Amino acid sequence: MPIVVATGLLSERNRNIAELKTRESSLLDLSQRFNLAMEASNIGIWEVSGDGLQLFLDRRARLLHGVNSPQDVQRLKGLLQHVAIEDRAKAEAHFLKWARLYESCTETYRITLADGEVRHLRSAGARYENIDGSHRMTGIVWDVSADMLMAQTLRDAKANTEVKNAELELALDELSSRERELEELSGKLDLALASYGCGIWEYTPGQGTETWDARMCQLYGIPFTNGIITQESWLNLLLPEDRPIAINASRAYLSGQTKEALVVRVAQADGTIRYVRSVGQLHMGKDGSKKLIGLAFDVTKDTALTVELQKAKTEADAKNSELEIAKSRIEHNALHDPLTLLANRRKLDMELDALSRASGRRKFALLHLDLDRFKQINDTLGHAAGDAMLVHASKILTRNITERDTVARIGGDEFVILAHDQASSKELAQLAARIISEFRQPLDFDGFSCRCGVSIGIAEANGSHVDARRILVNADLALYRAKGMGRNRFEFFTQNLHAEIIDHKRTADELLAAIENHEFSAWYQPQISAGTHKLTGVEALIRWRHPRRGLLAPDQFLKIADDLNVTATLDQLMLETVLKDKMRWAAMGVAVPRVSVNVSSRRLHDEHLIDMLRGLQIAPGEIAFELVESIFLDDSDSAVVANLEQIKELGIDVEIDDFGTGHTSIVSLLRLKPKRLKIDKQLVLPILHSPQERALVRSIIDIARSLGVETVAEGVETFEHASLLEDLGCDLLQGYAFARALPFDDFTLRAQEGWQRSVA
């Protein structure tokens, strides 16, 4: 070959090599820029090809998915094993989206790492055609878990492409191959960034300008010309409030002090606001020069979602706060009395249960309080006055306790004080006395002076394993004793009281059984005419033939019967027994002109009493109802007065028992007009030796005679009593001088023998 030709060919080849090197350098530079941008934003590249199951992940994509070995994710199935089970279906659909040519798609899914951390990844991809006509799905993936810095340190790809002159042919082939690879990589990167609308920017310190690509300009809503943007122009695109933030972020990026993303707001032509997130990485060139390279993308939707979520969270927190307030209010209402705002029975029970469960030694006391005469306030002034009195009572109790103590309203007019760590019984007594004293002060209600006493039962606890509910029962027993002792007082629970209460309870149970078993009977004591010494009537006295204790007189069980509200039942039993015995006497030819039976207060209030009496065969004058003087004095309400008038209309006599020991007035006698007065034996017994009692008895007899009322003297023990009473003008005599109270058979026998003036 001629030398000239050879020289020409060599020169041509050298020019080709030079051009290839230039193109290689350009491609390397472009590859480096893209690689640095991807590193800065921590974006990985993936590719699905072949039958749709072959998978390629670059190193960043593998790290984002928590995969160490490329062999683990050579196929899509391997990658899906790292995806959360709930997200696998949509992730698989995303990587296999081949339906529309060149159309991009995005998807977010979760990855569970080996240490249990859950990472949220967002992937964007698009389909493109290879040179050979085959198709691939290529995209990018990045971490969106905490909106953290998406860029990592850009690495300076160092490549040494020294090619020896002796290997020019081989170098040419290698350069051509690398050129194709770089072109393919550039296309992939550009396609991946375009699929998500990422813009690339560069900033060289000292120049005061930035280089933006077309997508970067599109993000900021400005036309793309040469891509050179001054920092002042960039700042002017931002909302004024965000400009200081952007300046500080630029300084921090240049100093390498931060990797946090910068989010700024850009006003659009249509008046909307776009949120742009930028991440950058400082790159040091070989010559020591500095350059910031980064990515920017639109996060408006994400920001709007964050705002909505924050708003929803704020609303949820507000609703939760409202629910907590409502819950607290409901719990408070469930544990407190709505009228007095004191603790209720449920709250008291909870505190008592807590005391019972507490370990160690416990010392506390319970005061059970019951308002005296509260019913009268309700009945006379109405429930509004009763409510006012309850509120007044709650204030008295509250101001007399310590902060650790509890006051509870457990019933209509019942209260309990739980007093902690009381030093002594003396302090408890002082507390009870102070409360009783304050209750004596009247409450003004609509111009009316309301007074209400209080009875208090006190029980103390001191020890471990205390049954607090048992202590409350003990306080209730002490309250029962206080009310029985006259009310408006306090009593302590003692073991003797416990024994008495148990006996009382046993007697009460036995009394109820006695009514069912017909253990009550009538005993009779004769009433003799003072002038003729003949039988004019008898008083029927109730007796209980107790199977264990023998014969019991009324004073041993009538109070218990009254507590059990069965006195009216006993009155009815006695009346029925008397009517049967009168029929038996009539059949035996024994004349008993009249029988007096006791009638209780409860009986006189019975609205069905008159109807019951009308159903009985009672001849006029053969039955008399004895009323104790206290009943006659206190129960002058309309129901009692009406019943008494109708009783007299039925031919039943009305007698006042135990006259002279109460407070019956002459006016009351005139209004009631009883048939007889029974002079109490406490006045009759001393008349033989006491002129004062004798004069008093004479006055009673004279008053009764002036009113047309007969007199019956009780407690006539001797003939001397009988003679003196006859001289004083008494009409009827009753006492041991003639006979004690006798059962039916004994009384019948004596009646058949005749009543002589001899001591029975």
C-alpha positions in Angstrom: 0.0 0.0 0.0 1.4 3.4 -0.9 2.7 5.4 2.1 0.4 8.3 1.3 -2.6 6.2 1.4 -1.6 4.5 4.6 -0.9 7.8 6.2 -4.4 9.0 5.1 -6.1 5.9 6.6 -4.2 6.3 9.8 -5.2 9.9 10.1 -8.8 9.0 9.4 -8.7 6.3 12.1 -7.1 8.7 14.6 -9.9 11.2 13.9 -12.5 8.5 14.5 -10.9 7.5 17.7 -10.7 11.2 18.8 -14.4 11.6 18.0 -15.3 8.4 19.9 -13.3 9.7 22.9 -15.1 13.0 22.8 -18.5 11.3 22.6 -17.4 8.9 25.3 -16.4 11.8 27.5 -19.8 13.5 26.8 -21.7 10.3 27.6 -19.6 9.8 30.7 -20.4 13.3 31.8 -24.1 12.9 31.1 -24.0 9.5 32.9 -22.3 11.0 35.8 -24.8 13.8 36.0 -27.7 11.4 35.9 -26.0 9.0 38.3 -25.3 11.9 40.7 -28.9 13.0 40.5 -30.1 9.5 41.2 -27.7 9.1 44.1 -28.7 12.5 45.5 -32.3 11.5 45.6 -31.6 7.9 46.6 -33.6 6.7 43.5 -33.1 3.1 42.3 -33.7 1.8 38.8 -35.5 -1.3 37.9 -36.4 -3.2 34.7 -38.8 -5.9 33.8 -38.3 -7.8 30.5 -38.7 -11.0 28.7 -41.9 -12.8 29.6 -42.6 -10.1 32.2 -41.0 -12.0 35.1 -37.3 -11.3 34.5 -36.2 -8.5 36.8 -33.3 -6.2 37.0 -32.6 -4.0 40.1 -29.7 -1.8 40.4 -27.8 -1.5 43.7 -30.0 1.3 45.0 -33.2 -0.4 44.1 -32.0 -3.6 45.9 -31.0 -1.6 49.0 -34.3 0.2 49.1 -36.0 -3.3 49.0 -33.7 -4.6 51.7 -32.1 -7.1 49.2 -28.4 -7.9 49.6 -27.8 -10.3 46.8 -28.8 -9.8 43.1 -29.6 -13.5 42.8 -32.5 -13.0 45.2 -34.4 -10.8 42.8 -33.5 -12.0 39.4 -37.2 -12.7 38.9 -40.2 -10.6 40.0 -41.3 -13.4 42.3 -38.2 -12.9 44.4 -38.8 -9.2 44.8 -42.5 -9.7 45.8 -41.4 -11.8 48.7 -40.0 -8.6 50.3 -43.3 -6.7 49.7 -45.9 -6.6 52.5 -48.5 -9.3 51.9 -51.3 -6.7 51.6 -49.5 -4.8 48.9 -48.2 -7.7 46.7 -51.1 -7.7 44.3 -50.8 -4.0 43.4 -47.0 -4.2 43.3 -47.1 -7.1 40.9 -49.7 -5.4 38.7 -47.5 -2.3 38.6 -44.4 -4.1 37.4 -46.4 -6.0 34.8 -48.3 -3.1 33.3 -47.8 -3.7 29.6 -51.3 -2.7 28.3 -50.5 0.8 27.0 -47.4 1.5 25.0 -45.1 4.2 26.5 -47.7 5.3 29.1 -46.1 5.9 32.6 -47.5 4.5 35.8 -46.8 4.9 39.5 -47.5 2.8 42.6 -46.6 2.9 46.3 -46.1 -0.3 48.3 -44.5 -1.3 51.6 -41.4 -3.4 52.3 -40.7 -5.1 55.6 -36.9 -5.1 56.4 -35.0 -7.8 58.3 -35.1 -5.7 61.5 -38.8 -5.3 61.3 -38.8 -1.8 60.0 -41.6 -1.0 57.4 -40.5 1.1 54.5 -42.9 2.8 52.1 -41.5 2.8 48.5 -42.9 4.7 45.5 -42.2 3.3 42.0 -42.7 5.0 38.6 -42.1 3.3 35.3 -42.9 3.3 31.6 -42.7 0.9 28.7 -40.3 1.4 25.8 -39.1 -0.4 22.7 -35.6 -1.7 22.3 -33.6 -1.5 19.0 -34.3 -5.1 18.2 -38.1 -4.5 18.6 -38.5 -6.1 22.0 -40.1 -4.3 24.9 -39.1 -3.6 28.4 -40.7 -1.9 31.4 -38.2 0.5 33.1 -38.7 2.7 36.0 -37.3 4.3 39.2 -38.1 3.6 42.9 -37.5 5.8 46.0 -38.1 5.9 49.7 -41.1 8.0 50.7 -41.3 6.7 54.3 -40.5 9.9 56.2 -40.0 12.5 53.5 -36.3 12.3 54.3 -33.4 13.4 52.2 -33.7 11.5 48.9 -30.2 12.1 47.8 -27.0 10.5 48.9 -23.5 11.6 48.3 -22.9 11.8 44.6 -19.9 9.8 43.8 -17.3 10.8 41.3 -17.1 7.9 38.9 -13.5 7.5 38.3 -12.7 5.8 35.1 -9.4 5.3 33.5 -9.8 4.7 29.9 -6.1 4.7 28.8 -5.9 2.8 25.7 -2.6 1.7 24.4 -1.8 2.6 20.9 -1.0 -1.0 20.2 -4.6 -2.0 21.0 -6.4 0.7 19.0 -8.7 -1.7 17.3 -9.7 -3.3 20.6 -10.2 0.1 22.2 -12.4 1.2 19.3 -14.7 -1.7 19.8 -14.7 -1.2 23.5 -15.5 2.5 23.1 -18.3 1.8 20.7 -19.8 -0.8 23.1 -19.5 1.6 26.0 -21.1 4.4 23.9 -24.1 2.1 23.3 -24.3 1.3 27.0 -24.1 4.9 28.0 -26.7 5.9 25.4 -29.0 3.1 26.7 -28.4 4.2 30.4 -29.1 7.8 29.5 -32.3 6.8 27.8 -33.4 4.8 30.8 -32.5 7.6 33.3 -34.3 10.2 31.2 -37.4 7.9 30.8 -37.4 7.2 34.5 -37.1 10.8 35.6 -39.7 11.9 33.0 -42.1 9.3 34.3 -42.3 11.1 37.6 -41.7 14.6 36.3 -38.4 15.1 38.1 -36.3 18.2 37.2 -32.6 18.3 37.4 -30.7 21.4 38.6 -27.0 22.4 39.0 -25.5 25.2 40.9 -21.9 26.3 40.7 -20.9 28.6 43.6 -19.5 31.9 42.6 -21.4 32.2 39.4 -24.8 33.1 41.0 -26.7 31.1 38.4 -28.2 27.7 38.2 -28.7 25.3 35.2 -32.2 23.9 35.0 -33.5 21.3 32.5 -36.9 21.6 30.8 -38.8 19.7 33.5 -37.3 21.9 36.2 -38.6 25.0 34.4 -42.0 23.3 34.0 -42.1 22.7 37.7 -41.6 26.4 38.4 -44.0 27.5 35.7 -41.5 29.3 33.5 -40.6 28.7 29.8 -37.4 26.8 29.0 -34.9 28.9 27.0 -31.3 28.2 27.7 -31.9 26.8 31.2 -29.7 29.5 32.9 -31.6 30.8 36.0 -30.2 33.4 38.4 -30.6 32.9 42.1 -32.6 36.1 42.3 -35.0 34.9 39.6 -35.4 31.6 41.4 -36.2 33.4 44.7 -38.7 35.7 43.0 -40.7 32.6 41.9 -41.2 31.6 45.5 -43.8 33.0 47.9 -42.2 35.8 50.0 -42.5 33.8 53.2 -40.4 30.9 51.8 -37.5 32.9 50.4 -35.5 33.2 53.7 -35.9 29.4 54.1 -34.6 28.8 50.6 -31.6 31.0 51.1 -30.7 29.3 54.4 -31.1 25.9 52.8 -28.7 26.8 49.9 -26.1 27.9 52.4 -26.5 24.7 54.4 -26.2 22.6 51.2 -23.0 24.4 50.2 -21.4 23.9 53.6 -22.4 20.2 53.6 -24.2 20.6 56.9 -27.5 19.2 56.0 -29.2 16.6 53.8 -32.7 17.7 54.5 -35.0 18.4 51.6 -36.2 21.9 50.8 -39.9 22.4 50.2 -41.0 25.7 48.8 -44.3 27.1 47.5 -44.6 28.4 43.9 -47.6 30.5 42.8 -49.1 29.3 39.5 -50.7 31.4 36.8 -54.1 30.1 37.7 -53.8 31.3 41.3 -53.0 27.8 42.8 -50.0 27.0 44.9 -47.5 24.3 43.9 -45.3 22.7 46.5 -41.8 21.8 45.1 -39.4 19.6 47.0 -35.7 19.9 46.1 -32.8 17.7 47.3 -29.2 18.4 46.5 -25.7 16.9 47.0 -22.4 18.8 47.1 -20.0 17.3 44.5 -16.3 17.9 44.5 -14.6 17.8 41.1 -11.1 16.5 40.5 -9.8 20.0 40.3 -11.3 20.8 43.8 -14.2 22.7 42.3 -17.6 22.5 44.1 -21.0 21.9 42.4 -24.4 21.3 43.8 -26.4 18.8 41.8 -30.0 17.8 42.7 -33.5 16.9 41.8 -36.8 18.7 42.2 -40.3 17.3 42.0 -43.9 18.2 42.6 -45.2 17.2 46.1 -48.4 19.3 46.0 -50.6 16.2 46.3 -48.5 14.7 49.0 -48.6 18.0 50.9 -52.3 18.4 50.4 -52.7 14.8 51.7 -50.5 15.7 54.7 -52.6 18.8 55.4 -55.8 16.7 55.2 -54.4 14.1 57.5 -53.2 16.7 59.9 -56.7 18.3 59.8 -58.3 14.9 60.3 -55.9 14.2 63.2 -56.7 17.6 64.7 -60.4 16.9 64.4 -60.0 13.4 65.7 -58.0 14.7 68.7 -60.8 17.3 69.3 -63.4 14.5 69.2 -61.3 12.3 71.4 -61.1 15.2 73.9 -64.8 15.6 73.7 -65.3 11.9 74.2 -62.9 11.9 77.2 -64.9 14.8 78.7 -68.2 13.1 78.0 -66.8 9.9 79.4 -65.6 11.7 82.5 -69.0 13.4 82.8 -70.8 10.0 82.4 -68.6 8.4 85.0 -69.1 11.3 87.4 -72.9 11.1 86.9 -72.8 7.4 87.4 -71.0 7.8 90.7 -72.7 10.9 92.1 -76.1 11.9 93.2 -77.6 14.5 90.7 -79.3 16.5 93.4 -76.7 16.9 96.1 -73.6 16.2 93.9 -72.4 13.8 96.6 -71.1 10.3 96.0 -73.9 7.8 95.5 -74.3 4.3 96.7 -72.3 2.8 93.8 -69.3 5.0 94.5 -69.5 4.3 98.2 -69.6 0.5 97.5 -66.5 0.9 95.3 -64.6 2.7 98.1 -65.7 0.1 100.6 -64.6 -2.8 98.3 -61.2 -1.0 97.9 -60.9 -0.8 101.6 -61.7 -4.5 101.9 -59.1 -5.5 99.3 -56.4 -3.2 100.7 -53.4 -4.9 102.4 -52.1 -4.0 105.8 -53.8 -2.5 108.7 -56.7 -0.2 108.0 -58.4 2.3 110.3 -61.6 4.1 109.3 -65.1 4.7 110.5 -68.5 4.8 108.9 -71.3 7.2 110.1 -74.8 6.2 108.8 -77.2 9.2 109.0 -80.9 9.4 108.6 -82.9 12.7 108.7 -85.6 12.9 111.3 -89.0 14.4 110.4 -88.0 14.6 106.7 -91.2 13.0 105.6 -93.3 15.7 107.3 -91.4 18.4 105.3 -92.1 16.5 102.1 -95.8 16.0 103.0 -96.5 19.5 104.2 -94.3 21.8 102.0 -93.8 19.5 99.0 -90.9 17.8 97.3 -89.2 21.1 96.4 -88.8 21.8 100.1 -87.6 18.2 100.7 -84.9 18.7 97.9 -83.8 22.0 99.5 -83.4 20.2 102.8 -81.4 17.4 101.2 -79.0 20.0 99.6 -78.8 21.8 102.9 -77.9 18.5 104.6 -75.2 17.8 102.0 -73.6 21.2 102.7 -73.6 20.6 106.5 -71.9 17.2 106.1 -69.4 18.3 103.5 -68.0 21.2 105.6 -67.6 18.9 108.6 -65.3 16.4 106.9 -61.7 16.4 105.8 -60.5 16.2 102.1 -59.8 12.5 102.5 -63.3 11.6 103.8 -66.3 10.8 101.6 -69.9 11.8 102.0 -72.4 9.7 100.0 -76.2 9.9 99.7 -77.3 6.3 99.6 -81.1 6.7 99.8 -83.9 9.2 100.0 -82.8 10.9 103.2 -79.9 8.6 104.2 -76.3 9.6 104.1 -73.0 7.9 104.9 -69.7 9.5 105.9 -66.6 7.4 105.3 -64.0 8.9 107.7 -60.4 7.9 107.3 -57.7 7.7 110.0 -59.9 8.9 112.9 -57.7 9.1 115.9 -60.3 8.1 118.5 -63.9 7.5 119.3 -64.0 10.8 121.0 -63.3 12.6 117.7 -66.1 10.7 116.0 -68.4 11.6 118.8 -67.4 15.3 118.5 -68.0 15.1 114.7 -71.5 13.5 115.2 -72.4 16.1 117.9 -71.3 18.9 115.7 -73.4 17.7 112.8 -76.5 17.2 115.1 -76.0 20.8 116.4 -75.8 22.3 112.9 -79.0 20.5 111.9 -80.9 22.2 114.7 -80.5 25.5 112.8 -83.6 26.1 110.6 -83.6 26.3 106.8 -85.6 29.1 105.3 -87.7 27.9 102.3 -90.0 30.3 100.6 -90.6 32.1 104.0 -91.1 28.8 105.9 -88.7 27.7 108.6 -87.8 24.1 108.0 -86.2 22.1 110.7 -84.9 18.6 110.4 -83.1 16.5 113.0 -80.6 13.8 112.3 -79.9 10.4 113.9 -76.4 8.9 113.5 -75.1 5.4 113.8 -71.3 5.0 114.1 -69.2 1.9 113.5 -65.4 1.8 113.7 -62.9 -0.5 111.9 -59.3 -1.0 112.9 -57.2 -3.9 111.7 -56.3 -6.0 108.6 -58.6 -7.9 106.4 -61.6 -5.7 107.3 -64.9 -6.4 105.7 -66.0 -2.7 105.0 -69.5 -3.7 104.0 -69.9 -5.4 107.3 -68.8 -2.2 109.0 -71.6 -0.4 107.1 -74.1 -2.9 108.4 -72.8 -2.3 111.9 -73.3 1.5 111.4 -76.8 0.8 110.2 -77.5 -1.2 113.4 -76.2 1.6 115.5 -78.5 4.0 113.6 -81.4 1.8 114.3 -80.6 2.0 118.0 -80.2 5.8 117.9 -83.7 6.1 116.3 -85.1 3.7 118.8 -83.6 5.8 121.7 -85.5 8.9 120.7 -83.9 10.2 117.5 -81.7 13.3 117.0 -78.8 11.6 118.7 -75.9 9.3 117.8 -75.0 5.8 119.0 -71.8 3.7 118.6 -72.0 0.1 117.5 -70.9 -2.4 120.2 -70.9 -6.1 120.5 -73.7 -5.9 123.1 -75.7 -4.0 120.6 -74.9 -6.6 118.0 -76.2 -9.3 120.3 -79.4 -7.3 121.0 -80.0 -6.8 117.3 -79.5 -10.4 116.5 -82.0 -11.3 119.2 -84.3 -8.6 117.9 -83.9 -10.0 114.4 -84.6 -13.5 115.6 -87.7 -12.3 117.4 -88.9 -10.4 114.3 -88.5 -13.6 112.2 -90.3 -15.6 114.8 -93.1 -13.0 115.1 -93.8 -13.2 111.4 -93.9 -17.0 111.6 -96.2 -16.7 114.7 -98.8 -14.9 112.6 -98.8 -17.7 110.1 -98.8 -20.4 112.8 -101.7 -18.7 114.8 -99.6 -18.4 118.0 -101.4 -15.3 119.2 -104.4 -15.4 121.5 -106.7 -13.1 123.4 -106.6 -12.9 127.2 -109.4 -11.1 129.0 -109.5 -8.9 132.1 -113.0 -8.0 133.5 -114.3 -4.4 134.0 -116.7 -4.2 137.0 -119.4 -1.6 137.7 -118.3 0.4 140.7 -121.9 0.7 141.9 -123.4 -2.8 141.2 -120.2 -4.8 141.2 -121.4 -6.6 138.1 -119.5 -7.4 134.9 -120.0 -4.6 132.4 -117.2 -5.5 129.9 -113.8 -6.9 129.4 -110.5 -5.7 127.9 -109.0 -8.1 125.3 -105.2 -8.3 125.7 -103.0 -10.0 123.2 -100.6 -12.7 124.2 -98.0 -14.7 122.3 -97.6 -18.3 123.1 -93.9 -18.5 122.0 -92.8 -22.1 121.4 -89.4 -21.5 123.0 -89.8 -18.6 125.5 -93.3 -19.3 126.7 -96.1 -16.8 127.2 -95.1 -13.2 126.1 -96.9 -10.0 127.1 -97.3 -7.1 124.5 -94.4 -5.1 125.8 -92.1 -7.8 124.7 -93.0 -7.8 121.0 -95.4 -4.9 120.0 -92.5 -2.5 119.2 -91.0 -5.1 117.0 -94.4 -5.6 115.4 -94.6 -1.9 114.8 -91.1 -1.9 113.1 -92.3 -4.8 110.9 -95.5 -2.9 110.0 -97.7 -5.8 111.2 -99.5 -4.1 114.1 -102.6 -3.6 112.0 -102.5 -7.3 111.2 -102.3 -8.1 114.9 -105.3 -5.7 115.5 -107.3 -7.6 112.9 -106.4 -11.0 114.4 -107.5 -9.8 117.8 -110.8 -8.4 116.5 -111.5 -11.7 114.7 -110.6 -13.7 117.8 -112.8 -11.6 120.1 -115.8 -11.9 117.7 -115.4 -15.7 117.7 -115.0 -15.9 121.5 -118.2 -13.8 121.9 -120.1 -16.3 119.8 -118.7 -19.1 122.0 -119.7 -17.3 125.2 -123.2 -16.7 123.8 -123.5 -20.4 123.0 -122.4 -21.3 126.5 -124.8 -18.8 128.1 -122.0 -16.5 129.5 -123.0 -12.9 129.2 -120.1 -10.6 128.2 -121.7 -7.2 127.5 -118.7 -5.5 125.8 -115.2 -6.3 124.7 -112.6 -3.5 124.4 -109.7 -4.1 121.9 -106.7 -2.0 121.2 -106.3 -0.2 117.8 -103.0 1.0 116.6 -102.2 4.2 114.7 -101.5 2.3 111.5 -104.9 0.6 111.8 -106.7 4.0 112.0 -104.9 5.2 108.8 -106.1 2.2 106.8 -108.4 3.4 104.1 -110.0 0.0 103.9 -110.8 -0.2 107.6 -114.4 0.9 107.4 -115.2 -1.5 104.6 -113.7 -4.4 106.5 -115.7 -3.5 109.7 -119.0 -3.3 107.7 -118.4 -6.9 106.6 -118.3 -8.1 110.2 -121.4 -8.9 112.4 -120.9 -6.3 115.2 -123.9 -5.4 117.3 -123.9 -1.8 118.6 -122.1 -1.4 121.9 -120.6 -4.9 122.0 -117.1 -3.8 120.7 -115.1 -0.8 121.9 -111.8 0.5 120.3 -109.2 1.6 122.7 -106.9 4.5 121.5 -103.8 5.4 123.3 -103.8 9.1 124.2 -100.8 9.9 122.0 -102.6 8.5 118.9 -105.6 10.7 119.7 -103.3 13.8 120.1 -101.0 13.4 117.1 -103.1 11.7 114.5 -105.8 14.3 114.1 -105.5 14.4 110.3 -108.5 14.1 108.1 -108.1 10.3 107.4 -108.1 9.4 111.1 -110.9 11.8 112.0 -113.1 10.4 109.2 -112.4 6.8 110.2 -113.2 7.5 113.8 -116.5 9.2 112.9 -117.5 6.2 110.8 -116.4 3.8 113.5 -118.9 5.4 115.9 -121.6 5.3 113.3 -121.2 1.5 113.1 -122.0 1.3 116.8 -118.4 0.7 117.9 -117.5 2.6 121.1 -114.3 4.8 121.2 -112.3 4.8 124.4 -109.1 6.7 125.3 -106.6 4.5 127.0 -104.0 5.6 129.6 -105.7 9.0 130.1 -103.8 11.4 132.3 -100.3 10.7 131.1 -100.4 12.5 127.8 -101.5 15.9 126.6 -105.1 15.6 125.5 -106.9 18.9 125.7 -110.6 19.5 126.7 -111.1 20.8 123.1 -109.9 17.5 121.7 -112.3 15.6 124.0 -115.2 17.7 122.9 -114.3 17.1 119.2 -113.8 13.4 119.5 -116.6 12.7 122.1 -115.3 9.3 123.2 -117.5 6.9 125.1 -115.1 6.4 127.9 -111.8 7.5 129.5 -109.5 5.0 131.1 -107.6 6.6 133.9 -104.0 5.4 133.8 -102.9 3.1 136.7 -100.0 5.4 137.5 -102.6 7.9 138.8 -104.8 5.3 140.4 -102.3 3.4 142.5 -101.2 6.3 144.8 -104.6 7.7 145.6 -104.9 5.9 149.0 -101.9 7.8 150.3 -101.5 10.8 148.0 -104.0 13.6 148.3 -102.6 15.2 145.2 -103.2 12.1 142.9 -106.6 11.6 144.6 -107.6 15.2 143.8 -106.3 14.7 140.2 -108.4 11.6 139.7 -111.5 13.3 141.2 -110.9 16.2 138.7 -110.7 13.8 135.7 -113.9 12.0 136.8 -115.7 15.3 137.2 -114.5 16.6 133.8 -115.6 13.3 132.1 -119.0 13.4 133.8 -119.5 17.0 132.7 -118.9 15.9 129.1 -121.1 12.8 129.4 -118.1 10.5 129.2 -117.8 7.4 131.4 -114.6 6.7 133.4 -112.7 3.4 133.8 -110.0 3.2 136.5 -107.1 0.8 135.7 -104.8 -0.7 138.3 -107.5 -1.3 141.0 -105.4 -3.6 143.2 -107.4 -3.7 146.5 -110.8 -3.3 148.0 -109.7 0.0 149.4 -109.0 1.3 145.9 -112.4 0.1 144.7 -114.3 1.7 147.6 -112.4 5.0 147.2 -112.9 5.2 143.5 -116.6 4.4 144.0 -116.8 7.3 146.4 -115.0 9.6 143.9 -117.7 8.8 141.3 -115.7 6.5 139.0 -118.0 4.3 136.8 -116.0 1.2 136.0 -113.2 -0.6 137.8 -110.4 -2.9 136.3 -107.6 -4.5 138.1 -106.2 -7.3 140.2 -108.8 -6.8 142.9 -111.2 -8.6 140.6 -109.0 -10.7 138.3 -105.8 -10.7 136.3 -106.0 -11.1 132.5 -107.1 -14.7 131.9 -107.2 -17.0 128.9 -110.6 -17.9 127.4 -111.3 -21.1 129.4 -110.2 -19.6 132.7 -112.2 -16.4 132.1 -115.3 -18.4 131.1 -115.1 -20.5 134.3 -114.8 -17.4 136.5 -117.6 -15.7 134.6 -119.9 -18.7 135.2 -119.0 -18.7 139.0 -119.8 -14.9 139.2 -117.6 -12.0 140.0 -117.4 -11.5 143.8 -115.5 -8.8 145.7 -112.5 -10.9 146.4 -109.0 -10.8 145.2 -108.5 -13.1 142.3 
